[in-house]
Amino acid sequence: MTVRMNDRYATALRDALVDYAGSAPARSPRRVRRLAWAAVACLVFLVGAASGAVAAAVLLPGSPDIAALASSTTAAGEGTQTIELGVAPQGATDVEINLTCLTSGTFLTADGASLVCDAAAAGSGAMAWHLAVAPGMHSTTISAGPGERWRLTATYARVSDTAWGVNADGLTFGVANGRGTPDLVAAIATNGRAGYVYSRDLFVPTPTSLQVGGHSGTGRSVRVYASDGRTVVGELTIGLPASAAP
């Protein structure tokens, strides 16, 4: 049996990590949580066996545990519409959303997350997203332009973060979540291998007038390790955060 990372998912996780590194460290817990969702969704391996290839999701330490609390609501719409979801069940923390574009266009969730589709993506372009349940919430809105069609599946769920792993050196590893960022953050190296990068390597302090010429401004490479934080499995090239540009 062989295991390899699907290139599309590996690229998506690398992009999510680059986005994380290029954002201000003061990113709100909700935005951190959004990134955690993306990271977990991207870690999908293709396992090739004699009986054929099957897909298996890998749950990383710190990733969300999702428990559906109600039946899903499915709706198809055009333009901007509000979808009735019913009263949120007791204990619901999020609405799990799956949004698919049926035509080209830009489609926005209630909190501003966007799905942009061209003609080639119509009918297949999709995104998974999660909205926090607000007091009294019973509906959600999808915004789109005239003639832009979409399909939505929404489910009330209880979401809780799982614990980070801890290695022999006492360092935490996993994905960023509502509690913050572990010492070692899940990543996919440019060689396709899964591993972790030190969170301290993702951020560069804002330079002072004495800090000049420290970076090229075109990107930098950080090492990707196994969960022990010592065994190097590859490298990850990330863009230089704007705040660190000299």
KOLVEX-290570 format. One record per residue (C-alpha): x, y, z; residue in three letters. Coordinates in steps of 0.02 Angstrom, whole numbers, plus 50000, padded with zeros to 5 digits. Example, Ala and Ser with C-alpha at 12.3 -4.5 7.8 and 13.67 -1.06 7.14 Angstrom:
! residues 2
+-------+-------+-------+---------+
!     x !     y !     z ! drenlum !
+-------+-------+-------+---------+
! 50615 ! 49775 ! 50390 !     ALA !
! 50684 ! 49947 ! 50357 !     SER !
+-------+-------+-------+---------+
! end
This chain:
! residues 246
+-------+-------+-------+---------+
!     x !     y !     z ! drenlum !
+-------+-------+-------+---------+
! 50000 ! 50000 ! 50000 !     MET !
! 50063 ! 50173 ! 49958 !     THR !
! 50011 ! 50339 ! 50031 !     VAL !
! 50032 ! 50505 ! 49945 !     ARG !
! 49961 ! 50679 ! 49967 !     MET !
! 49838 ! 50733 ! 49834 !     ASN !
! 49921 ! 50883 ! 49750 !     ASP !
! 49763 ! 50989 ! 49754 !     ARG !
! 49740 ! 50969 ! 49941 !     TYR !
! 49925 ! 50990 ! 49978 !     ALA !
! 49928 ! 51154 ! 49881 !     THR !
! 49772 ! 51213 ! 49972 !     ALA !
! 49850 ! 51182 ! 50143 !     LEU !
! 50011 ! 51267 ! 50092 !     ARG !
! 49910 ! 51417 ! 50032 !     ASP !
! 49815 ! 51423 ! 50196 !     ALA !
! 49977 ! 51423 ! 50295 !     LEU !
! 50053 ! 51558 ! 50185 !     VAL !
! 49897 ! 51663 ! 50213 !     ASP !
! 49914 ! 51634 ! 50400 !     TYR !
! 50097 ! 51687 ! 50399 !     ALA !
! 50059 ! 51841 ! 50297 !     GLY !
! 49925 ! 51904 ! 50415 !     SER !
! 49945 ! 52004 ! 50574 !     ALA !
! 49976 ! 51897 ! 50729 !     PRO !
! 49827 ! 51988 ! 50808 !     ALA !
! 49708 ! 51887 ! 50699 !     ARG !
! 49548 ! 51863 ! 50800 !     SER !
! 49508 ! 51691 ! 50876 !     PRO !
! 49363 ! 51672 ! 50754 !     ARG !
! 49478 ! 51702 ! 50605 !     ARG !
! 49607 ! 51583 ! 50679 !     VAL !
! 49470 ! 51454 ! 50692 !     ARG !
! 49423 ! 51481 ! 50511 !     ARG !
! 49601 ! 51439 ! 50461 !     LEU !
! 49597 ! 51283 ! 50568 !     ALA !
! 49444 ! 51224 ! 50472 !     TRP !
! 49536 ! 51251 ! 50309 !     ALA !
! 49690 ! 51159 ! 50368 !     ALA !
! 49592 ! 51007 ! 50424 !     VAL !
! 49488 ! 51004 ! 50266 !     ALA !
! 49647 ! 51005 ! 50161 !     CYS !
! 49733 ! 50859 ! 50247 !     LEU !
! 49660 ! 50720 ! 50141 !     VAL !
! 49769 ! 50576 ! 50087 !     PHE !
! 49741 ! 50460 ! 49941 !     LEU !
! 49775 ! 50282 ! 49993 !     VAL !
! 49807 ! 50164 ! 49847 !     GLY !
! 49769 ! 49981 ! 49883 !     ALA !
! 49746 ! 49829 ! 49776 !     ALA !
! 49559 ! 49857 ! 49780 !     SER !
! 49580 ! 50035 ! 49715 !     GLY !
! 49606 ! 50209 ! 49785 !     ALA !
! 49504 ! 50268 ! 49932 !     VAL !
! 49506 ! 50437 ! 50018 !     ALA !
! 49531 ! 50451 ! 50205 !     ALA !
! 49524 ! 50612 ! 50305 !     ALA !
! 49660 ! 50636 ! 50434 !     VAL !
! 49604 ! 50722 ! 50593 !     LEU !
! 49746 ! 50828 ! 50660 !     LEU !
! 49774 ! 50872 ! 50844 !     PRO !
! 49680 ! 51031 ! 50888 !     GLY !
! 49558 ! 51014 ! 50743 !     SER !
! 49372 ! 51037 ! 50774 !     PRO !
! 49258 ! 50897 ! 50828 !     ASP !
! 49094 ! 50925 ! 50736 !     ILE !
! 48929 ! 50849 ! 50793 !     ALA !
! 48774 ! 50883 ! 50687 !     ALA !
! 48625 ! 50928 ! 50797 !     LEU !
! 48488 ! 50942 ! 50667 !     ALA !
! 48440 ! 50886 ! 50493 !     SER !
! 48522 ! 50982 ! 50352 !     SER !
! 48429 ! 51118 ! 50259 !     THR !
! 48458 ! 51120 ! 50071 !     THR !
! 48407 ! 51264 ! 49959 !     ALA !
! 48441 ! 51323 ! 49783 !     ALA !
! 48432 ! 51508 ! 49745 !     GLY !
! 48472 ! 51649 ! 49627 !     GLU !
! 48543 ! 51819 ! 49675 !     GLY !
! 48530 ! 51870 ! 49858 !     THR !
! 48413 ! 51765 ! 49964 !     GLN !
! 48383 ! 51724 ! 50147 !     THR !
! 48361 ! 51541 ! 50191 !     ILE !
! 48258 ! 51488 ! 50341 !     GLU !
! 48351 ! 51364 ! 50451 !     LEU !
! 48234 ! 51351 ! 50599 !     GLY !
! 48277 ! 51387 ! 50780 !     VAL !
! 48452 ! 51332 ! 50829 !     ALA !
! 48450 ! 51174 ! 50938 !     PRO !
! 48516 ! 51187 ! 51114 !     GLN !
! 48705 ! 51172 ! 51115 !     GLY !
! 48729 ! 51226 ! 50934 !     ALA !
! 48884 ! 51334 ! 50912 !     THR !
! 48901 ! 51343 ! 50722 !     ASP !
! 48807 ! 51322 ! 50560 !     VAL !
! 48904 ! 51206 ! 50445 !     GLU !
! 48886 ! 51272 ! 50267 !     ILE !
! 48920 ! 51193 ! 50099 !     ASN !
! 48897 ! 51317 ! 49957 !     LEU !
! 48904 ! 51269 ! 49773 !     THR !
! 48899 ! 51390 ! 49626 !     CYS !
! 48782 ! 51338 ! 49485 !     LEU !
! 48836 ! 51482 ! 49372 !     THR !
! 48985 ! 51597 ! 49364 !     SER !
! 48984 ! 51738 ! 49491 !     GLY !
! 49035 ! 51792 ! 49665 !     THR !
! 48938 ! 51716 ! 49810 !     PHE !
! 48950 ! 51782 ! 49988 !     LEU !
! 48902 ! 51702 ! 50154 !     THR !
! 48825 ! 51803 ! 50295 !     ALA !
! 48996 ! 51842 ! 50370 !     ASP !
! 49075 ! 51893 ! 50205 !     GLY !
! 49166 ! 51734 ! 50153 !     ALA !
! 49165 ! 51723 ! 49964 !     SER !
! 49156 ! 51589 ! 49831 !     LEU !
! 49210 ! 51654 ! 49660 !     VAL !
! 49171 ! 51546 ! 49509 !     CYS !
! 49205 ! 51564 ! 49324 !     ASP !
! 49103 ! 51478 ! 49189 !     ALA !
! 49212 ! 51322 ! 49197 !     ALA !
! 49179 ! 51301 ! 49384 !     ALA !
! 48990 ! 51317 ! 49369 !     ALA !
! 48908 ! 51165 ! 49447 !     GLY !
! 49067 ! 51101 ! 49529 !     SER !
! 49143 ! 51250 ! 49620 !     GLY !
! 49107 ! 51233 ! 49805 !     ALA !
! 49167 ! 51284 ! 49977 !     MET !
! 49138 ! 51227 ! 50155 !     ALA !
! 49117 ! 51361 ! 50287 !     TRP !
! 49057 ! 51383 ! 50465 !     HIS !
! 48955 ! 51523 ! 50540 !     LEU !
! 48946 ! 51558 ! 50725 !     ALA !
! 48770 ! 51539 ! 50795 !     VAL !
! 48707 ! 51707 ! 50858 !     ALA !
! 48568 ! 51727 ! 50989 !     PRO !
! 48399 ! 51714 ! 50906 !     GLY !
! 48473 ! 51653 ! 50742 !     MET !
! 48351 ! 51559 ! 50630 !     HIS !
! 48410 ! 51598 ! 50453 !     SER !
! 48561 ! 51640 ! 50347 !     THR !
! 48586 ! 51744 ! 50190 !     THR !
! 48681 ! 51708 ! 50031 !     ILE !
! 48723 ! 51862 ! 49928 !     SER !
! 48749 ! 51856 ! 49740 !     ALA !
! 48716 ! 51959 ! 49585 !     GLY !
! 48562 ! 51949 ! 49474 !     PRO !
! 48559 ! 51786 ! 49377 !     GLY !
! 48696 ! 51707 ! 49482 !     GLU !
! 48632 ! 51539 ! 49545 !     ARG !
! 48692 ! 51433 ! 49690 !     TRP !
! 48649 ! 51284 ! 49801 !     ARG !
! 48667 ! 51283 ! 49990 !     LEU !
! 48667 ! 51147 ! 50122 !     THR !
! 48668 ! 51210 ! 50302 !     ALA !
! 48671 ! 51110 ! 50464 !     THR !
! 48668 ! 51165 ! 50645 !     TYR !
! 48814 ! 51084 ! 50737 !     ALA !
! 48908 ! 51083 ! 50901 !     ARG !
! 49091 ! 51116 ! 50873 !     VAL !
! 49230 ! 51095 ! 51000 !     SER !
! 49418 ! 51097 ! 50977 !     ASP !
! 49515 ! 50938 ! 51011 !     THR !
! 49676 ! 50941 ! 51112 !     ALA !
! 49845 ! 50977 ! 51033 !     TRP !
! 49975 ! 50841 ! 51034 !     GLY !
! 50128 ! 50859 ! 51146 !     VAL !
! 50296 ! 50788 ! 51094 !     ASN !
! 50439 ! 50724 ! 51202 !     ALA !
! 50510 ! 50900 ! 51218 !     ASP !
! 50346 ! 50967 ! 51285 !     GLY !
! 50305 ! 51061 ! 51124 !     LEU !
! 50125 ! 51066 ! 51065 !     THR !
! 50084 ! 51019 ! 50885 !     PHE !
! 49928 ! 51025 ! 50777 !     GLY !
! 49821 ! 51160 ! 50698 !     VAL !
! 49778 ! 51335 ! 50755 !     ALA !
! 49608 ! 51348 ! 50838 !     ASN !
! 49507 ! 51456 ! 50956 !     GLY !
! 49636 ! 51430 ! 51093 !     ARG !
! 49776 ! 51501 ! 50987 !     GLY !
! 49924 ! 51427 ! 50895 !     THR !
! 50027 ! 51273 ! 50944 !     PRO !
! 50217 ! 51276 ! 50945 !     ASP !
! 50218 ! 51170 ! 50787 !     LEU !
! 50085 ! 51207 ! 50656 !     VAL !
! 50027 ! 51078 ! 50528 !     ALA !
! 50098 ! 51107 ! 50354 !     ALA !
! 50133 ! 51022 ! 50189 !     ILE !
! 50312 ! 51038 ! 50126 !     ALA !
! 50347 ! 51080 ! 49946 !     THR !
! 50399 ! 50899 ! 49921 !     ASN !
! 50222 ! 50845 ! 49966 !     GLY !
! 50263 ! 50774 ! 50138 !     ARG !
! 50152 ! 50816 ! 50286 !     ALA !
! 50232 ! 50889 ! 50441 !     GLY !
! 50242 ! 51042 ! 50552 !     TYR !
! 50328 ! 51211 ! 50552 !     VAL !
! 50376 ! 51309 ! 50707 !     TYR !
! 50247 ! 51446 ! 50732 !     SER !
! 50387 ! 51564 ! 50782 !     ARG !
! 50456 ! 51545 ! 50605 !     ASP !
! 50296 ! 51606 ! 50526 !     LEU !
! 50302 ! 51784 ! 50591 !     PHE !
! 50435 ! 51916 ! 50569 !     VAL !
! 50436 ! 52067 ! 50687 !     PRO !
! 50400 ! 52237 ! 50611 !     THR !
! 50572 ! 52309 ! 50571 !     PRO !
! 50641 ! 52464 ! 50655 !     THR !
! 50744 ! 52597 ! 50569 !     SER !
! 50898 ! 52494 ! 50613 !     LEU !
! 50833 ! 52339 ! 50525 !     GLN !
! 50870 ! 52355 ! 50340 !     VAL !
! 50905 ! 52231 ! 50202 !     GLY !
! 50857 ! 52081 ! 50307 !     GLY !
! 50739 ! 52007 ! 50180 !     HIS !
! 50722 ! 52006 ! 49993 !     SER !
! 50534 ! 52037 ! 50000 !     GLY !
! 50503 ! 51893 ! 49880 !     THR !
! 50480 ! 51753 ! 50007 !     GLY !
! 50574 ! 51644 ! 50126 !     ARG !
! 50590 ! 51460 ! 50166 !     SER !
! 50557 ! 51376 ! 50333 !     VAL !
! 50593 ! 51196 ! 50380 !     ARG !
! 50453 ! 51070 ! 50397 !     VAL !
! 50478 ! 50943 ! 50537 !     TYR !
! 50399 ! 50784 ! 50599 !     ALA !
! 50296 ! 50805 ! 50758 !     SER !
! 50454 ! 50783 ! 50861 !     ASP !
! 50510 ! 50956 ! 50805 !     GLY !
! 50682 ! 50888 ! 50761 !     ARG !
! 50668 ! 50775 ! 50609 !     THR !
! 50667 ! 50880 ! 50451 !     VAL !
! 50548 ! 50815 ! 50316 !     VAL !
! 50556 ! 50961 ! 50195 !     GLY !
! 50538 ! 51148 ! 50172 !     GLU !
! 50396 ! 51270 ! 50147 !     LEU !
! 50416 ! 51432 ! 50050 !     THR !
! 50304 ! 51571 ! 50112 !     ILE !
! 50281 ! 51750 ! 50059 !     GLY !
! 50360 ! 51883 ! 50166 !     LEU !
! 50228 ! 51963 ! 50279 !     PRO !
! 50196 ! 52143 ! 50231 !     ALA !
! 50234 ! 52202 ! 50408 !     SER !
! 50409 ! 52131 ! 50392 !     ALA !
! 50456 ! 52212 ! 50227 !     ALA !
! 50608 ! 52327 ! 50252 !     PRO !
+-------+-------+-------+---------+
! end
